Amino acid sequence: MSTTMVGALVVLALLDSTSIGTLFVPIGLLLAPGRVRVVGVLTYLLTIALFYLAAGLAIAAGLGAIGDELTRFAESTAFSWAEVVVGVGLIALSFRFDPKRRAARGKTVDWSARITKATGSPGTLITLAISAGVLELATMVTFLAAIGLVSSSTVSWPVAAALLTGYCFVMILPALVLLALRVSLSDRITPALHRLNAWFQKHATGATSWILAIVGFLIARDGFARLAVAYHWFGQ
């Protein structure tokens, strides 16, 4: 395990910490009327972290079980074609996350209403966290990259599990910091939270669209380049 890999995991986790489920919803919980519900916010953050961790461990275990086969497949032209298909698919999927298109189809999710309903009990907060995690599964590109880094390394399974656990902790760390500031500073931090909340409402979905499009392009380009070499499309 190298410091470079750990650094890359930290960067990816911090990127993941800015998603709707890991930051926007917690900010909404912090802005709920009345005194901040510390236990409720912690319940939500613990649930979404455990959801990501469970998904990550399951995916990593699956990759480990088929490690040799996956390596052989990655060297084949079938894998290159798969890259092109997946890349184009991600680009197509990015258009479904375009804010204007989603608004026109009435597909926008009213997270503010969900947050308000969820503040009543721990059960509803847990349901909200799982719902956010499930909705983000299709766009968890950075988390998949982190799982790929861990799975492709030579670390043992306990170390891999510890790395993914640390990743999930870093992922919710900014929300934990905001919670601490909200408790210690009370209403003095509320204006900043409102501004951050407004920015998320305006840009979060659009950012997801761009991330999907960029990742899709990079994957498709890699697959196309590998196919061009394999089939000598541009001569010797």
C-alpha positions in Angstrom: 0.0 0.0 0.0 1.5 3.3 -1.1 1.0 6.8 0.1 0.0 7.7 -3.5 -2.9 5.3 -3.4 -4.0 6.6 0.0 -3.8 10.1 -1.2 -5.9 9.3 -4.3 -8.5 7.6 -2.1 -8.7 10.7 0.1 -9.2 12.9 -2.9 -11.9 10.6 -4.3 -13.6 10.5 -0.9 -13.6 14.3 -0.6 -15.2 14.5 -4.1 -17.8 12.0 -2.9 -18.4 14.1 0.1 -20.0 16.8 -2.0 -22.8 14.7 -3.4 -26.5 15.2 -2.7 -26.6 12.3 -0.2 -23.5 13.2 1.7 -23.7 17.0 1.9 -26.9 18.5 0.5 -29.2 16.4 2.6 -27.2 16.9 5.8 -27.2 20.6 5.2 -31.0 20.5 4.9 -31.2 18.6 8.2 -29.0 21.2 9.8 -31.3 23.9 8.6 -34.5 22.2 9.9 -36.5 24.5 12.1 -35.8 24.4 15.8 -32.8 23.1 17.7 -30.4 21.0 15.6 -31.1 17.3 16.0 -27.6 16.0 16.5 -28.6 12.3 17.0 -30.8 12.5 13.9 -28.0 13.9 11.7 -25.6 11.4 13.0 -28.1 8.6 12.4 -28.4 9.8 8.8 -24.7 10.1 8.2 -23.9 6.7 9.8 -26.6 5.0 7.7 -25.4 6.4 4.3 -21.8 5.6 5.2 -22.7 2.0 6.1 -24.7 1.8 2.9 -21.7 2.9 0.8 -19.4 0.6 2.8 -21.6 -2.4 2.3 -21.9 -1.7 -1.5 -18.1 -1.2 -1.7 -17.2 -4.4 0.1 -19.7 -6.4 -2.0 -18.2 -5.0 -5.2 -14.6 -5.5 -4.1 -15.3 -9.1 -3.0 -16.8 -9.8 -6.4 -13.8 -8.3 -8.2 -11.5 -10.3 -6.0 -13.3 -13.5 -6.8 -12.9 -13.0 -10.5 -9.5 -11.3 -10.4 -7.7 -13.6 -12.9 -10.6 -13.8 -15.3 -11.1 -10.0 -15.1 -7.4 -9.4 -15.9 -7.6 -11.7 -19.0 -10.8 -10.0 -20.1 -9.3 -6.5 -19.7 -6.7 -7.5 -22.3 -9.2 -8.6 -24.9 -10.9 -6.7 -27.7 -14.3 -7.6 -26.1 -13.3 -5.4 -23.2 -12.4 -2.6 -25.5 -15.8 -2.8 -27.2 -17.4 -2.9 -23.7 -15.6 0.3 -22.9 -16.9 2.0 -25.9 -20.5 0.8 -25.2 -20.3 1.8 -21.5 -18.7 5.2 -22.3 -21.4 6.0 -24.9 -24.0 4.8 -22.4 -22.7 7.2 -19.7 -22.7 10.1 -22.2 -26.3 9.2 -23.0 -27.2 8.9 -19.4 -25.7 12.4 -18.7 -28.5 13.9 -20.7 -31.1 12.4 -18.4 -29.4 14.3 -15.5 -29.5 17.7 -17.4 -31.5 20.0 -15.0 -33.6 21.5 -17.9 -34.5 18.1 -19.3 -35.4 16.7 -15.9 -37.6 19.7 -15.1 -39.4 19.4 -18.4 -40.2 15.7 -17.7 -41.1 16.5 -14.1 -38.3 14.2 -12.9 -36.8 16.6 -10.3 -36.6 15.2 -6.8 -37.9 17.5 -4.1 -35.2 16.8 -1.5 -36.4 19.7 0.7 -39.8 18.0 1.2 -38.1 14.7 1.8 -35.8 16.2 4.4 -38.7 17.9 6.2 -40.7 14.7 6.4 -37.6 12.7 7.6 -36.9 14.8 10.6 -39.6 13.2 12.6 -38.0 9.9 13.6 -34.8 7.8 13.3 -36.6 5.4 11.0 -37.5 8.0 8.5 -33.9 9.3 8.6 -32.6 5.9 7.9 -35.0 5.5 5.0 -33.9 8.9 3.6 -30.3 7.9 3.8 -30.9 4.6 2.0 -33.0 6.3 -0.6 -30.2 8.9 -1.3 -27.6 6.1 -1.5 -29.8 4.1 -4.0 -30.4 7.1 -6.2 -26.7 7.8 -6.3 -25.7 4.2 -7.3 -25.9 5.1 -11.0 -23.5 8.0 -10.6 -21.1 6.7 -8.0 -18.2 7.0 -10.4 -15.6 8.2 -7.9 -16.5 5.5 -5.4 -16.1 2.8 -8.2 -12.7 4.3 -9.0 -11.8 4.0 -5.3 -12.9 0.4 -5.2 -10.9 -0.3 -8.4 -7.8 1.2 -6.8 -8.2 -1.0 -3.7 -9.1 -4.1 -5.6 -6.1 -3.8 -8.0 -3.6 -3.3 -5.1 -1.8 -6.1 -3.3 -3.2 -5.4 0.1 -4.9 -8.1 2.2 -8.7 -8.3 2.5 -8.7 -6.8 6.1 -6.6 -3.9 4.9 -8.9 -3.4 1.9 -11.9 -3.3 4.2 -10.1 -0.8 6.5 -9.3 1.4 3.5 -12.9 1.4 2.3 -14.1 2.1 5.9 -11.7 5.1 6.1 -13.0 6.2 2.6 -16.6 6.3 3.9 -15.5 8.2 7.0 -13.7 10.9 5.0 -16.8 11.0 2.7 -19.0 12.1 5.6 -16.3 14.2 7.4 -17.3 17.6 5.8 -20.9 17.0 7.0 -19.6 16.1 10.5 -17.6 19.3 10.5 -20.6 21.4 9.5 -22.6 19.6 12.3 -20.0 20.6 14.8 -20.0 24.2 13.6 -23.8 24.3 13.7 -23.8 23.1 17.3 -21.0 25.4 18.5 -21.9 28.5 16.5 -25.6 28.1 16.5 -27.4 30.6 14.2 -24.2 32.4 13.3 -23.4 29.8 10.7 -27.0 29.6 9.4 -26.5 32.2 6.6 -23.5 30.4 5.3 -25.5 27.1 5.3 -28.4 28.7 3.4 -26.0 30.0 0.8 -24.4 26.6 0.4 -27.8 25.0 0.3 -28.9 27.4 -2.5 -25.8 26.6 -4.5 -26.4 22.9 -4.3 -30.0 23.3 -5.4 -28.9 25.2 -8.5 -25.8 23.2 -9.5 -25.8 19.7 -8.0 -27.8 18.0 -10.8 -25.9 19.8 -13.5 -22.6 18.7 -12.0 -23.7 15.1 -12.0 -24.5 15.5 -15.7 -21.1 16.9 -16.6 -19.3 14.2 -14.5 -21.1 11.4 -16.3 -20.4 13.0 -19.7 -16.7 13.5 -19.0 -16.1 10.0 -17.5 -18.1 8.5 -20.4 -16.0 10.3 -22.9 -12.7 9.1 -21.3 -13.9 5.5 -21.1 -15.1 5.5 -24.7 -11.9 7.2 -25.9 -9.8 4.5 -24.2 -11.8 1.7 -25.7 -11.7 3.3 -29.2 -7.9 3.8 -28.9 -7.4 0.2 -27.9 -9.6 -1.0 -30.8 -7.7 1.2 -33.3 -4.5 -0.5 -32.3 -5.9 -4.0 -32.3 -7.6 -3.7 -35.8 -4.9 -1.3 -37.3 -7.6 1.2 -38.3 -5.1 3.9 -39.0 -2.4 1.8 -40.6 0.9 0.6 -39.2 
